[in-house]
C-alpha cells in the first residue's frame, strides 16, 4: 500500500514554492521563501568588518545565522536570547558553507556578508528552504553591490539549493513535510550546485540502515527535485532584474 501524501502530492513532487523578493527593504537583498507551509525570511546584509582570517588571505567572506522563531512551531519554541541551540548552530554553519562553496571569495576582497535566515513557520525542510531562499537573497544583494560599484564582477559561480528525501517503509518521497519527516525510516538532505556537483549530504538511518542502491535512488530523486528549484530561482531572479 502506497503512502498517501497531503493534497494528493506525488512521491516525486516538490511542495509549492513562492518567493517574495526584497521583503526586507533595509537589507541588500532579501526574500520571503515559502515551501509548502514552511516560511523563511532570508536577508543578506553587509558587515562593517571583514574577519581577520579573510583579511590575511586577501578574500571576502560570508557567514550565516539561523533562527527558528518561537511562534514558528506548535508548541512554541523557546527564544534563544543569548546563544543559539546546537541545532541552530549546525544549520547556520551548513548554510554558510553551502553559499561560500559557490562564491569566488577573491572577487569579494574587503567585503563581508551576513545571511540571516529566520523561520516564521516550520513544517519540515527549514534548513533546505533556508539554503534555497538564501541563494536568491545573495544574488539580489550582489546585484545591489554591483550597482553601487562595490564589486567589479559577480562573485557567484553557480546556483545552490537543497532538498530533503526519505523512505517511509519502502516508499521513497521527495521534499518532506514535518509529518512525513517524523515518520521516516531513512531521511536525507542534499545540497547541490547548478553544475551538478554535490556540496553536502546529510543522511541518517532513523529506524533502519539503508543500502547503496537506496542511497543512489535518494540521490537521483533529490537531484530531479533540485533541478525544479533551480528553475524557480532563475525565473524569480529574471523578474527582479
C-alpha positions as CSV (number, residue, x, y, z in Angstrom):
1,X,0.0,0.0,0.0
2,X,1.5,3.4,-1.0
3,X,1.8,6.3,1.4
4,X,-0.9,8.9,0.9
5,X,0.5,12.4,0.9
6,X,-1.4,15.6,1.6
7,X,-3.1,17.3,-1.3
8,X,-2.6,14.2,-3.4
9,X,1.1,15.1,-3.9
10,X,3.0,12.5,-5.9
11,X,6.1,10.8,-4.4
12,X,8.4,12.8,-6.8
13,X,6.6,16.2,-6.5
14,X,8.0,19.1,-4.6
15,X,5.9,21.4,-2.5
16,X,4.6,24.6,-3.9
17,X,7.3,27.3,-3.8
18,X,6.6,31.0,-3.7
19,X,9.1,33.8,-3.4
20,X,8.5,37.4,-2.5
21,X,11.7,39.4,-3.3
22,X,13.1,42.4,-1.3
23,X,10.9,41.5,1.6
24,X,13.2,43.4,4.0
25,X,13.9,46.8,2.4
26,X,16.9,47.6,4.7
27,X,18.8,44.5,3.6
28,X,21.0,44.4,0.5
29,X,18.9,41.5,-0.7
30,X,16.1,39.5,0.8
31,X,13.2,37.2,0.1
32,X,10.3,35.6,1.9
33,X,10.7,32.0,0.8
34,X,7.7,29.7,1.2
35,X,7.9,25.9,0.6
36,X,4.5,24.3,1.4
37,X,3.7,25.5,4.9
38,X,7.3,26.3,5.7
39,X,8.1,30.1,5.6
40,X,11.6,31.6,5.9
41,X,12.8,35.1,5.6
42,X,16.3,35.2,4.1
43,X,18.1,38.5,4.2
44,X,21.7,39.5,3.3
45,X,23.4,42.5,4.8
46,X,27.0,43.8,4.6
47,X,29.1,43.5,7.7
48,X,31.2,46.6,8.6
49,X,34.3,44.4,9.2
50,X,35.9,41.5,7.3
51,X,37.1,38.7,9.6
52,X,40.8,38.8,10.3
53,X,41.5,35.4,8.7
54,X,39.9,36.6,5.5
55,X,41.8,39.9,5.5
56,X,45.1,38.0,5.9
57,X,44.2,35.9,2.8
58,X,43.0,38.9,0.7
59,X,39.5,37.5,0.3
60,X,36.0,38.4,1.2
61,X,33.7,36.4,3.5
62,X,30.2,35.2,4.2
63,X,28.6,33.9,7.3
64,X,25.0,32.9,8.2
65,X,22.7,33.0,11.1
66,X,19.6,30.8,11.5
67,X,16.8,31.3,13.9
68,X,13.6,29.3,14.5
69,X,11.3,32.0,15.8
70,X,9.2,31.0,18.9
71,X,5.9,31.0,17.1
72,X,7.1,29.0,14.1
73,X,6.2,25.8,15.8
74,X,3.4,24.4,18.0
75,X,4.2,24.1,20.8
76,X,6.2,27.3,21.0
77,X,10.0,27.1,20.7
78,X,11.9,28.8,23.4
79,X,13.6,32.0,22.4
80,X,17.4,31.9,22.5
81,X,18.4,35.4,23.5
82,X,22.0,34.8,24.4
83,X,23.2,31.8,22.5
84,X,21.6,29.6,19.8
85,X,21.0,25.9,20.5
86,X,23.1,23.2,18.9
87,X,20.7,22.5,16.1
88,X,20.6,26.2,15.0
89,X,24.4,26.4,15.1
90,X,24.7,23.3,13.0
91,X,22.2,24.6,10.4
92,X,23.7,28.1,10.2
93,X,27.1,26.6,9.6
94,X,25.6,24.4,6.8
95,X,24.0,27.5,5.2
96,X,27.3,29.4,5.3
97,X,29.3,26.5,3.9
98,X,26.8,25.9,1.1
99,X,26.9,29.6,0.0
100,X,30.6,30.0,0.3
101,X,31.2,27.0,-1.9
102,X,29.7,28.9,-4.9
103,X,31.4,32.2,-4.2
104,X,34.6,33.4,-5.7
105,X,35.9,34.9,-2.5
106,X,38.9,36.5,-4.1
107,X,36.5,38.8,-6.1
108,X,35.0,39.9,-2.8
109,X,38.1,41.3,-1.2
110,X,37.2,43.8,1.5
111,X,33.5,42.7,1.6
112,X,31.9,40.6,4.3
113,X,28.3,39.5,4.1
114,X,25.9,38.1,6.7
115,X,22.9,36.0,5.7
116,X,20.0,35.9,8.2
117,X,17.5,33.0,7.9
118,X,14.6,33.4,10.2
119,X,11.9,30.7,10.2
120,X,8.4,32.2,10.5
121,X,6.6,28.9,10.1
122,X,8.1,25.4,10.3
123,X,6.6,22.4,8.6
124,X,9.7,20.4,7.6
125,X,12.7,21.3,5.5
126,X,13.6,24.6,7.2
127,X,17.3,24.1,6.5
128,X,16.8,23.3,2.8
129,X,14.3,26.2,2.4
130,X,16.8,28.5,4.1
131,X,19.6,27.5,1.6
132,X,17.3,27.8,-1.4
133,X,16.0,31.2,-0.3
134,X,19.4,32.4,0.8
135,X,20.9,31.9,-2.6
136,X,18.2,34.2,-4.2
137,X,18.7,36.8,-1.5
138,X,22.5,36.6,-2.0
139,X,22.2,37.1,-5.8
140,X,19.9,40.1,-5.1
141,X,22.5,41.5,-2.7
142,X,25.3,41.0,-5.2
143,X,23.2,42.9,-7.8
144,X,22.9,45.8,-5.4
145,X,26.7,45.8,-4.7
146,X,27.4,45.7,-8.4
147,X,25.1,48.7,-9.0
148,X,27.0,50.5,-6.2
149,X,30.3,49.7,-7.8
150,X,31.3,48.0,-4.6
151,X,32.1,44.9,-6.7
152,X,33.9,44.7,-10.0
153,X,32.3,41.4,-11.0
154,X,29.7,38.9,-9.9
155,X,31.5,36.5,-7.5
156,X,28.7,33.9,-7.6
157,X,30.0,31.0,-9.7
158,X,26.8,28.8,-9.6
159,X,23.4,28.4,-8.1
160,X,22.9,26.4,-4.9
161,X,19.9,24.8,-3.5
162,X,18.9,21.9,-1.2
163,X,16.1,19.4,-0.7
164,X,15.1,16.6,1.5
165,X,14.2,13.0,0.6
166,X,13.4,9.9,2.7
167,X,11.9,6.5,3.0
168,X,8.7,5.7,4.8
169,X,8.7,2.0,4.9
170,X,9.9,1.1,1.4
171,X,8.4,4.1,-0.3
172,X,10.7,6.9,-1.3
173,X,9.4,10.5,-1.0
174,X,10.7,13.9,-2.2
175,X,10.6,17.2,-0.2
176,X,9.3,16.0,3.2
177,X,6.9,18.0,5.3
178,X,7.1,17.7,9.1
179,X,4.6,14.8,9.4
180,X,6.5,12.8,6.8
181,X,9.9,13.6,8.2
182,X,8.8,12.5,11.7
183,X,7.7,9.1,10.3
184,X,10.8,8.4,8.1
185,X,12.8,5.2,8.4
186,X,15.6,6.9,6.5
187,X,16.0,10.6,5.7
188,X,18.4,12.8,3.9
189,X,19.2,16.4,3.0
190,X,21.1,17.1,-0.2
191,X,22.8,20.3,-1.2
192,X,23.9,20.8,-4.8
193,X,25.2,23.4,-7.2
194,X,23.9,24.1,-10.7
195,X,27.0,22.3,-12.1
196,X,25.5,19.1,-10.7
197,X,28.2,18.9,-8.0
198,X,27.3,17.7,-4.5
199,X,28.1,20.2,-1.8
200,X,26.8,18.3,1.2
201,X,24.9,15.1,2.0
202,X,23.2,14.6,5.4
203,X,21.8,11.1,5.5
204,X,20.5,9.2,8.5
205,X,19.1,5.8,9.2
206,X,16.5,6.8,11.7
207,X,14.9,3.4,12.2
208,X,17.0,1.2,9.9
209,X,20.1,1.1,7.8
210,X,19.9,1.7,4.1
211,X,21.7,0.1,1.1
212,X,23.9,1.6,-1.5
213,X,21.1,1.1,-4.1
214,X,18.7,3.0,-1.8
215,X,21.3,5.8,-1.4
216,X,21.6,6.1,-5.2
217,X,17.8,6.2,-5.5
218,X,17.6,9.0,-3.0
219,X,20.3,11.0,-4.7
220,X,18.6,10.6,-8.1
221,X,15.2,11.7,-6.8
222,X,16.7,14.6,-4.9
223,X,18.6,15.8,-8.0
224,X,15.4,15.8,-10.0
225,X,13.7,18.0,-7.4
226,X,16.7,20.3,-7.2
227,X,16.5,21.0,-10.9
228,X,13.0,22.2,-10.4
229,X,14.1,24.6,-7.7
230,X,16.9,25.9,-9.8
231,X,14.3,26.9,-12.4
232,X,12.2,28.6,-9.8
233,X,15.3,30.5,-8.6
234,X,16.2,31.6,-12.1
235,X,12.6,32.6,-13.0
236,X,12.3,34.8,-9.9
237,X,15.7,36.5,-10.5
238,X,14.8,37.3,-14.1
239,X,11.7,39.1,-12.9
240,X,13.8,41.0,-10.4
241,X,16.2,42.5,-12.9
